[in-house]
Amino acid sequence: MKIELNLEGKNGVFVLLDENNKEVGELTFMLKEEQMLINHTGINPELRGQGLAEKLVLEAVDYARKNHLKIIPFCSYVSVYVGKHPEVQDVI
């Protein structure tokens, strides 16, 4: 699995691709000033429960750190994740 970033202006998506380059998940966001507004995380239903959404969230956290952004989670998965993982609080 690999993750690619597609960024168009202020809208972005981290796309999770399988070994055949087929999209199996995504995390979408919008950039506003120094904030990364995450509005959706989705994984192909038959691949859920394998930690793939977490990989997308960690990719977003890494991007936020490198670009000095604060994450504002509008996605319920991301909201729950950051509440359970104190190691990402520096970008919240």
HUGIHU-V61167 format. One record per residue. N is the residue number from 1. PHI is phi as a letter, one per 20 degrees, with the letter a starting at -180 (* if undefined). OMEGA is omega in whole degrees, -180 to 180 (999 if undefined). NEAR is the number of other ideal C-beta (glycine too) atoms within 12 Angstrom. Layout:
# HUGIHU-V61167
[[N,PHI,OMEGA,NEAR] [N,PHI,OMEGA,NEAR]]
This chain:
# HUGIHU-V61167
[[1,*,175,25] [2,c,-179,20] [3,d,177,27] [4,d,176,19] [5,d,173,26] [6,d,-177,18] [7,c,177,18] [8,c,-177,12] [9,m,-179,9] [10,e,-180,15] [11,d,-179,18] [12,c,176,30] [13,b,169,29] [14,e,-177,37] [15,d,177,29] [16,e,-177,35] [17,d,177,24] [18,e,-177,19] [19,f,177,9] [20,d,-177,9] [21,m,175,12] [22,e,179,14] [23,f,179,24] [24,c,178,26] [25,a,179,35] [26,b,171,32] [27,c,-176,43] [28,d,-178,29] [29,b,176,38] [30,c,177,24] [31,e,178,28] [32,b,-177,19] [33,l,-179,13] [34,d,-178,14] [35,c,175,21] [36,d,-177,40] [37,e,-178,26] [38,e,-175,42] [39,d,-178,26] [40,a,170,26] [41,c,-180,35] [42,b,179,26] [43,c,175,28] [44,g,-174,20] [45,g,-178,12] [46,f,179,11] [47,d,-180,21] [48,f,179,16] [49,n,-179,11] [50,d,179,18] [51,n,-177,16] [52,f,177,32] [53,f,177,34] [54,f,177,27] [55,g,178,27] [56,f,179,41] [57,f,180,41] [58,f,175,27] [59,f,178,34] [60,f,178,44] [61,f,179,32] [62,f,178,22] [63,f,180,26] [64,f,179,33] [65,f,-178,20] [66,f,-176,13] [67,d,176,21] [68,l,-180,15] [69,d,172,27] [70,d,180,25] [71,e,173,39] [72,d,-176,24] [73,e,171,30] [74,e,178,21] [75,e,-177,27] [76,f,180,16] [77,f,-178,28] [78,f,178,37] [79,g,179,20] [80,f,-178,15] [81,g,-177,30] [82,f,176,31] [83,f,-178,15] [84,e,-174,15] [85,c,-178,20] [86,f,-179,11] [87,f,178,14] [88,d,-176,26] [89,f,-180,16] [90,f,-180,16] [91,d,180,30] [92,d,999,26]]
